[in-house]
Amino acid sequence: MRSYRTVLDRVVNEREPTMATVLWIIAVILVVAGIFALLRKQLVWGAVLIVVGLLVGPGGVSIFT
């Protein structure tokens, strides 16, 4: 008989690659939007978007883990 915890751990581990991909895509969108904001002379908004993009990205410091 499988325990509930074992089944839950398996489901969570199977979703990790998908979540990493989603976080990576969101991070890229945020950084690109930040770069465009900087080009439009919106320095504060651009810097905020870039920092948030770097925090959300799975390769950097993720606020979700």
Secondary structure in CASP SS format (residue, H / E / C, confidence):
PFRMAT SS
TARGET T0000
AUTHOR 0000-0000-0000
METHOD secondary structure of the structure
MODEL  1
M C 1.00
R C 1.00
S C 1.00
Y H 1.00
R H 1.00
T H 1.00
V H 1.00
L H 1.00
D H 1.00
R H 1.00
V H 1.00
V H 1.00
N H 1.00
E H 1.00
R H 1.00
E H 1.00
P H 1.00
T H 1.00
M H 1.00
A H 1.00
T H 1.00
V H 1.00
L H 1.00
W H 1.00
I H 1.00
I H 1.00
A H 1.00
V H 1.00
I H 1.00
L H 1.00
V H 1.00
V H 1.00
A H 1.00
G H 1.00
I H 1.00
F H 1.00
A H 1.00
L H 1.00
L H 1.00
R C 1.00
K C 1.00
Q C 1.00
L H 1.00
V H 1.00
W H 1.00
G H 1.00
A H 1.00
V H 1.00
L H 1.00
I H 1.00
V H 1.00
V H 1.00
G H 1.00
L H 1.00
L H 1.00
V H 1.00
G C 1.00
P C 1.00
G C 1.00
G C 1.00
V C 1.00
S C 1.00
I C 1.00
F C 1.00
T C 1.00
END
